[in-house]
Amino acid sequence: MSVGAPAVATELRALFERFTALSEDAMRACDAGDVDALERALEAREQITGRVAVLDHSLGAMRNALLSTAGRDAFDATLRTARAAAALAERRNAELAERARTARTVIGATIDRLRHDAAAQAAYAAASERDDAPHFDRTR
């Protein structure tokens, strides 16, 4: 097994743990309607993903260079905690995506209601401008 694999696996685990924490921050920001905090968390997550890709590629190359099954087994054991952190990061990312979909649906429904209200108001205004007498004249 490569001498650098444990260090790379440790860094990778730390990045996944940070990604998870940022996902949780983003969920709290989403729930609170804090757009600035949400953007900061998402930008920080984006920066992490680039480094994760580099480390993942490096670990893949290290594993592919191993010739023995015992070496690959030892390598895989070294990655166990990083894989567990990756699985948790994936679950938090899915939760965040679901909250974003829910928020988008709620926002869309609100916008539709507002459009309808504005359209109804415009229709009433246009109808009342056609006649001198308002349509809702209570004296009739």
C-alpha positions as a LaTeX table, in Angstrom:
\begin{tabular}{lrrr}
\hline
Residue & $x$ (\AA) & $y$ (\AA) & $z$ (\AA) \\
\hline
Met1 & 0.00 & 0.00 & 0.00 \\
Ser2 & 1.20 & 3.50 & $-0.81$ \\
Val3 & 2.70 & 5.43 & 2.08 \\
Gly4 & 0.59 & 8.48 & 1.17 \\
Ala5 & $-2.73$ & 6.65 & 1.10 \\
Pro6 & $-3.52$ & 7.07 & 4.83 \\
Ala7 & $-2.83$ & 10.81 & 4.65 \\
Val8 & $-4.95$ & 11.21 & 1.52 \\
Ala9 & $-7.75$ & 9.13 & 3.08 \\
Thr10 & $-7.62$ & 11.30 & 6.22 \\
Glu11 & $-7.83$ & 14.49 & 4.18 \\
Leu12 & $-10.65$ & 13.06 & 2.12 \\
Arg13 & $-12.59$ & 12.10 & 5.26 \\
Ala14 & $-12.11$ & 15.61 & 6.67 \\
Leu15 & $-13.39$ & 17.14 & 3.43 \\
Phe16 & $-16.48$ & 14.92 & 3.45 \\
Glu17 & $-17.12$ & 15.86 & 7.08 \\
Arg18 & $-16.81$ & 19.56 & 6.16 \\
Phe19 & $-19.13$ & 19.03 & 3.18 \\
Thr20 & $-21.68$ & 17.42 & 5.53 \\
Ala21 & $-21.44$ & 20.33 & 7.97 \\
Leu22 & $-21.89$ & 22.83 & 5.14 \\
Ser23 & $-24.90$ & 20.88 & 3.87 \\
Glu24 & $-26.42$ & 21.10 & 7.34 \\
Asp25 & $-25.66$ & 24.85 & 7.41 \\
Ala26 & $-27.36$ & 25.19 & 4.02 \\
Met27 & $-30.44$ & 23.32 & 5.26 \\
Arg28 & $-30.72$ & 25.59 & 8.29 \\
Ala29 & $-30.29$ & 28.64 & 6.05 \\
Cys30 & $-32.94$ & 27.30 & 3.68 \\
Asp31 & $-35.36$ & 26.70 & 6.55 \\
Ala32 & $-34.69$ & 30.19 & 7.91 \\
Gly33 & $-34.93$ & 31.86 & 4.51 \\
Asp34 & $-31.40$ & 33.23 & 4.91 \\
Val35 & $-30.29$ & 33.59 & 1.30 \\
Asp36 & $-26.84$ & 34.97 & 2.16 \\
Ala37 & $-25.99$ & 32.09 & 4.50 \\
Leu38 & $-27.34$ & 29.61 & 1.96 \\
Glu39 & $-25.15$ & 31.04 & $-0.80$ \\
Arg40 & $-22.06$ & 31.02 & 1.44 \\
Ala41 & $-22.61$ & 27.37 & 2.38 \\
Leu42 & $-23.21$ & 26.32 & $-1.22$ \\
Glu43 & $-20.13$ & 28.19 & $-2.46$ \\
Ala44 & $-17.97$ & 26.59 & 0.22 \\
Arg45 & $-19.32$ & 23.16 & $-0.72$ \\
Glu46 & $-18.47$ & 23.86 & $-4.36$ \\
Gln47 & $-14.86$ & 24.64 & $-3.43$ \\
Ile48 & $-14.59$ & 21.36 & $-1.56$ \\
Thr49 & $-15.82$ & 19.25 & $-4.47$ \\
Gly50 & $-12.84$ & 20.19 & $-6.62$ \\
Arg51 & $-10.37$ & 18.99 & $-4.02$ \\
Val52 & $-12.40$ & 15.83 & $-3.40$ \\
Ala53 & $-12.20$ & 14.99 & $-7.11$ \\
Val54 & $-8.41$ & 15.39 & $-7.08$ \\
Leu55 & $-8.01$ & 13.19 & $-4.01$ \\
Asp56 & $-10.41$ & 10.57 & $-5.35$ \\
His57 & $-8.45$ & 10.38 & $-8.59$ \\
Ser58 & $-5.20$ & 10.08 & $-6.63$ \\
Leu59 & $-6.57$ & 7.27 & $-4.47$ \\
Gly60 & $-7.89$ & 5.47 & $-7.54$ \\
Ala61 & $-4.44$ & 5.59 & $-9.13$ \\
Met62 & $-2.84$ & 4.32 & $-5.90$ \\
Arg63 & $-5.29$ & 1.42 & $-5.67$ \\
Asn64 & $-4.85$ & 0.50 & $-9.32$ \\
Ala65 & $-1.08$ & 0.34 & $-8.80$ \\
Leu66 & $-1.47$ & $-2.34$ & $-6.11$ \\
Leu67 & $-0.71$ & $-5.79$ & $-7.45$ \\
Ser68 & $-1.76$ & $-8.04$ & $-4.61$ \\
Thr69 & $-5.20$ & $-8.74$ & $-3.18$ \\
Ala70 & $-3.80$ & $-8.27$ & 0.31 \\
Gly71 & $-2.51$ & $-4.82$ & $-0.64$ \\
Arg72 & $-5.89$ & $-3.82$ & $-2.07$ \\
Asp73 & $-7.66$ & $-5.17$ & 1.03 \\
Ala74 & $-5.39$ & $-3.13$ & 3.30 \\
Phe75 & $-5.91$ & $-0.09$ & 1.08 \\
Asp76 & $-9.71$ & $-0.53$ & 1.24 \\
Ala77 & $-9.55$ & $-0.83$ & 5.03 \\
Thr78 & $-7.68$ & 2.48 & 5.14 \\
Leu79 & $-10.50$ & 4.10 & 3.17 \\
Arg80 & $-13.30$ & 2.73 & 5.34 \\
Thr81 & $-13.74$ & 5.89 & 7.45 \\
Ala82 & $-13.55$ & 8.14 & 4.39 \\
Arg83 & $-16.23$ & 6.04 & 2.70 \\
Ala84 & $-18.46$ & 6.28 & 5.78 \\
Ala85 & $-18.01$ & 10.08 & 5.77 \\
Ala86 & $-18.81$ & 10.12 & 2.04 \\
Ala87 & $-22.01$ & 8.16 & 2.61 \\
Leu88 & $-23.16$ & 10.62 & 5.28 \\
Ala89 & $-22.28$ & 13.56 & 3.01 \\
Glu90 & $-24.34$ & 11.97 & 0.25 \\
Arg91 & $-27.35$ & 11.57 & 2.56 \\
Arg92 & $-27.13$ & 15.21 & 3.73 \\
Asn93 & $-26.82$ & 16.35 & 0.13 \\
Ala94 & $-29.99$ & 14.41 & $-0.75$ \\
Glu95 & $-31.80$ & 15.99 & 2.22 \\
Leu96 & $-30.70$ & 19.44 & 1.09 \\
Ala97 & $-31.85$ & 18.74 & $-2.46$ \\
Glu98 & $-35.26$ & 17.64 & $-1.16$ \\
Arg99 & $-35.59$ & 20.79 & 0.96 \\
Ala100 & $-34.64$ & 22.90 & $-2.05$ \\
Arg101 & $-37.30$ & 21.14 & $-4.17$ \\
Thr102 & $-39.89$ & 21.70 & $-1.45$ \\
Ala103 & $-38.94$ & 25.36 & $-1.08$ \\
Arg104 & $-39.06$ & 25.81 & $-4.86$ \\
Thr105 & $-42.56$ & 24.30 & $-4.93$ \\
Val106 & $-43.78$ & 26.58 & $-2.14$ \\
Ile107 & $-42.23$ & 29.64 & $-3.78$ \\
Gly108 & $-43.75$ & 28.69 & $-7.14$ \\
Ala109 & $-47.21$ & 28.32 & $-5.60$ \\
Thr110 & $-46.87$ & 31.70 & $-3.90$ \\
Ile111 & $-45.78$ & 33.35 & $-7.12$ \\
Asp112 & $-48.70$ & 31.75 & $-8.97$ \\
Arg113 & $-51.12$ & 33.07 & $-6.34$ \\
Leu114 & $-49.59$ & 36.53 & $-6.63$ \\
Arg115 & $-49.83$ & 36.43 & $-10.41$ \\
His116 & $-53.45$ & 35.38 & $-10.17$ \\
Asp117 & $-54.18$ & 38.14 & $-7.68$ \\
Ala118 & $-52.46$ & 40.73 & $-9.85$ \\
Ala119 & $-54.22$ & 39.40 & $-12.95$ \\
Ala120 & $-57.58$ & 39.47 & $-11.19$ \\
Gln121 & $-56.93$ & 43.02 & $-10.00$ \\
Ala122 & $-55.97$ & 44.11 & $-13.50$ \\
Ala123 & $-59.09$ & 42.46 & $-14.94$ \\
Tyr124 & $-61.30$ & 44.21 & $-12.43$ \\
Ala125 & $-59.62$ & 47.53 & $-13.15$ \\
Ala126 & $-59.95$ & 47.04 & $-16.92$ \\
Ala127 & $-63.63$ & 46.09 & $-16.59$ \\
Ser128 & $-64.42$ & 49.09 & $-14.43$ \\
Glu129 & $-62.70$ & 51.43 & $-16.90$ \\
Arg130 & $-65.01$ & 50.26 & $-19.72$ \\
Asp131 & $-68.13$ & 51.63 & $-18.03$ \\
Asp132 & $-68.75$ & 54.79 & $-16.17$ \\
Ala133 & $-70.53$ & 52.81 & $-13.48$ \\
Pro134 & $-68.50$ & 50.29 & $-11.50$ \\
His135 & $-69.54$ & 46.65 & $-11.87$ \\
Phe136 & $-69.83$ & 46.27 & $-8.17$ \\
Asp137 & $-72.17$ & 49.19 & $-7.67$ \\
Arg138 & $-74.21$ & 48.39 & $-4.56$ \\
Thr139 & $-76.87$ & 50.95 & $-5.38$ \\
Arg140 & $-78.31$ & 48.92 & $-8.29$ \\
\hline
\end{tabular}
